[in-house]
Amino acid sequence: MRVITQHTLGGPEVLTIVDAPEPRIQPTEVLVRVKAIGLNPLEARLRAGEFPLLGAPPFTLGWDISGVVEPASQTWRFRPGDEVFGMPLFPRAANAYAEFVAAPALHLVRKPASLSHVEAAALPIVGLTAWQGLVDLAGVTKGDRVLIHGGGGGVGHVAIQLAKSLGAHVITTAGTGKRDFVASLGADEIVDYTTTDFAEVVRNVDVVLDTIGGDTASRSLAVLRPGGQLVTAVAEEDTDLIARFEAAGMRFSGIAVDPDPVALRGLAGLVEQGALRVSVQETFPFDRIADAHRLLEGGHLRGKVVLTV
């Protein structure tokens, strides 16, 4: 099979396609013939060596996959030919930039017929981050006021729709070029961060979902109601920030997203109900992985970037 690997840290040009044996399957695992791979900004940072989650190269990136179960699989949970998607093994290496991936059966769920492989591959990491933040950590319910930072991005555009499905009043920050996009997702209020400071115009929020970090996370303190909650996917280990929120009587929660079939099935159910759609800005064929990473690391994406196999 073909695998995209890297033998050194660096720019997109270090990503190389090589031939490799198909992965060996252990009991309770499935072998997935990959149809599409969702790309995430995290992977560009790992490729460049910004932090050593996977150790030193050589390694193969990737977690988000959608594909078809192969006969070699050793589980009763799926049959050969089943279409599945998921985020296996995160944060351990899943070696998902490949034509075949070995994955624990519990880390995958059946793909809804209404969702293409490209859309399904785009959903797991961003969808699970949004679900675990809004449902599991914050317990968002009908009538809550929720501020979602970066509503036009991967996590943000799913989070808007998820929060709306929970009955929340959704406020989001987005650039001028994404205003119509986030409005189409159901956002009730939109703050254009290029012209307006959200901390000056937003008040009495129950939950803030942060995927930006830094100054954005710290200034979110001002918009929360007494006892409100910040849920962050990027500043979960910022001890100074945690201390500030706790001193102000606010709740602070950090997301370290993990595989979760219950949440994945919940997301799939929303897709089937028409309450959730996944936005894919651009797809690239497998052999254009370097071009895909150049777009990925440029930032300001509308939704996701996906690699087709």
TORMARRO-262109 format. One line per field, with one value per residue (C-alpha): residue number from 1; residue in one letter; y, z, x negated. Coordinates in steps of 0.5 Angstrom, whole numbers, plus 500, padded with zeros to 3 digits. Example, Ala and Ser with C-alpha at 12.3 -4.5 7.8 and 13.67 -1.06 7.14 Angstrom:
// TORMARRO-262109
num <- [1 2]
residu <- [a s]
yy <- [491 498]
zz <- [516 514]
xx <- [475 473]
END
This chain:
// TORMARRO-262109
num <- [1 2 3 4 5 6 7 8 9 10 11 12 13 14 15 16 17 18 19 20 21 22 23 24 25 26 27 28 29 30 31 32 33 34 35 36 37 38 39 40 41 42 43 44 45 46 47 48 49 50 51 52 53 54 55 56 57 58 59 60 61 62 63 64 65 66 67 68 69 70 71 72 73 74 75 76 77 78 79 80 81 82 83 84 85 86 87 88 89 90 91 92 93 94 95 96 97 98 99 100 101 102 103 104 105 106 107 108 109 110 111 112 113 114 115 116 117 118 119 120 121 122 123 124 125 126 127 128 129 130 131 132 133 134 135 136 137 138 139 140 141 142 143 144 145 146 147 148 149 150 151 152 153 154 155 156 157 158 159 160 161 162 163 164 165 166 167 168 169 170 171 172 173 174 175 176 177 178 179 180 181 182 183 184 185 186 187 188 189 190 191 192 193 194 195 196 197 198 199 200 201 202 203 204 205 206 207 208 209 210 211 212 213 214 215 216 217 218 219 220 221 222 223 224 225 226 227 228 229 230 231 232 233 234 235 236 237 238 239 240 241 242 243 244 245 246 247 248 249 250 251 252 253 254 255 256 257 258 259 260 261 262 263 264 265 266 267 268 269 270 271 272 273 274 275 276 277 278 279 280 281 282 283 284 285 286 287 288 289 290 291 292 293 294 295 296 297 298 299 300 301 302 303 304 305 306 307 308 309]
residu <- [m r v i t q h t l g g p e v l t i v d a p e p r i q p t e v l v r v k a i g l n p l e a r l r a g e f p l l g a p p f t l g w d i s g v v e p a s q t w r f r p g d e v f g m p l f p r a a n a y a e f v a a p a l h l v r k p a s l s h v e a a a l p i v g l t a w q g l v d l a g v t k g d r v l i h g g g g g v g h v a i q l a k s l g a h v i t t a g t g k r d f v a s l g a d e i v d y t t t d f a e v v r n v d v v l d t i g g d t a s r s l a v l r p g g q l v t a v a e e d t d l i a r f e a a g m r f s g i a v d p d p v a l r g l a g l v e q g a l r v s v q e t f p f d r i a d a h r l l e g g h l r g k v v l t v]
yy <- [500 507 511 519 519 524 523 530 535 541 544 541 538 533 529 523 518 511 504 500 493 493 494 487 487 485 482 487 491 493 494 500 501 509 513 520 523 529 534 538 544 540 536 542 543 536 536 542 540 545 540 532 529 523 523 524 522 518 518 518 523 523 521 522 517 515 508 501 495 490 482 481 485 481 484 482 489 490 486 487 492 496 504 507 513 515 518 512 512 519 522 516 515 512 512 515 518 511 507 502 503 499 501 499 497 501 508 507 508 506 512 515 514 521 523 522 519 526 529 524 524 532 530 526 531 537 534 530 537 540 535 533 541 543 537 533 538 544 541 546 546 550 557 557 563 560 564 560 563 562 560 559 554 547 546 552 551 544 547 553 547 543 548 550 543 543 549 555 562 562 568 567 571 571 575 579 574 568 572 569 562 562 566 560 555 558 563 568 574 575 579 581 581 585 591 589 587 582 583 590 588 581 580 574 568 562 558 560 555 557 554 561 561 567 573 571 566 571 576 571 572 579 576 570 571 570 562 562 557 557 551 551 546 550 553 547 547 555 555 563 563 557 561 568 564 561 567 570 565 562 555 553 546 544 539 533 530 523 517 516 512 515 522 520 516 522 527 522 522 530 529 524 529 535 538 538 539 539 544 542 548 544 537 534 528 523 525 533 532 538 542 541 542 549 551 548 552 558 559 562 556 555 548 543 540 533 528 523 516]
zz <- [500 499 506 507 512 514 516 518 521 517 511 507 502 508 507 502 499 500 499 506 508 510 517 522 525 532 535 536 530 523 517 513 506 507 502 505 510 514 515 522 523 529 524 520 527 528 522 523 530 534 539 540 541 536 538 533 526 522 523 519 521 521 525 521 516 513 509 508 513 509 510 514 520 527 530 531 531 523 517 511 506 512 511 517 520 526 530 532 537 538 541 539 532 528 521 518 512 508 504 509 517 523 528 534 532 538 535 529 527 521 516 515 508 507 509 503 505 504 509 514 514 516 522 527 531 530 532 538 540 540 543 549 550 549 551 556 560 559 559 555 555 552 553 555 552 548 545 540 538 531 528 521 523 523 530 530 525 528 535 532 529 535 540 536 536 544 544 546 544 539 539 535 533 525 520 515 509 514 516 511 512 520 519 515 520 525 529 533 533 530 532 527 530 525 527 534 540 543 550 549 546 549 556 560 557 560 556 552 547 545 540 539 546 548 549 546 552 557 555 555 562 562 558 562 567 575 575 567 564 559 555 551 547 546 553 558 561 562 570 570 566 570 577 574 572 579 583 579 581 574 572 567 563 558 552 551 545 545 541 543 539 543 541 534 533 536 531 526 528 527 520 519 522 518 524 522 516 515 511 506 503 499 497 495 492 496 492 493 500 500 497 502 508 505 505 512 515 512 517 516 513 512 515 513 508 506 502 498 497]
xx <- [500 498 497 495 489 484 476 475 479 480 484 490 484 482 488 486 490 487 489 491 494 501 502 503 509 510 516 522 519 521 517 520 519 519 523 522 517 519 513 513 508 505 502 498 495 493 490 486 484 487 489 487 493 491 484 478 479 480 487 494 499 507 513 519 521 527 527 529 528 524 525 518 522 522 529 536 538 537 538 533 536 539 537 534 531 528 521 518 512 512 507 503 500 506 502 508 504 505 509 510 511 512 516 520 527 529 526 531 538 542 542 549 551 553 546 540 533 530 535 535 527 528 532 529 524 528 534 532 528 535 539 534 534 541 545 540 536 541 548 551 558 564 564 556 552 546 540 536 530 528 535 532 527 527 529 533 537 539 540 545 550 549 551 557 559 559 563 558 557 551 546 540 534 532 528 532 531 535 541 546 543 544 551 553 551 556 551 556 551 544 539 534 527 524 528 531 528 532 531 534 541 542 545 548 546 546 541 535 532 525 521 516 513 508 511 518 519 517 521 527 527 531 537 539 544 543 541 540 536 530 528 522 519 512 510 512 506 505 504 505 511 514 512 515 522 522 521 527 531 532 531 525 525 520 521 516 521 521 524 532 536 542 541 539 546 549 546 548 555 555 553 559 564 561 559 551 547 540 536 530 527 522 520 514 512 507 501 502 501 496 501 506 501 499 507 508 502 505 510 517 520 528 529 524 519 519 515 518 515]
END
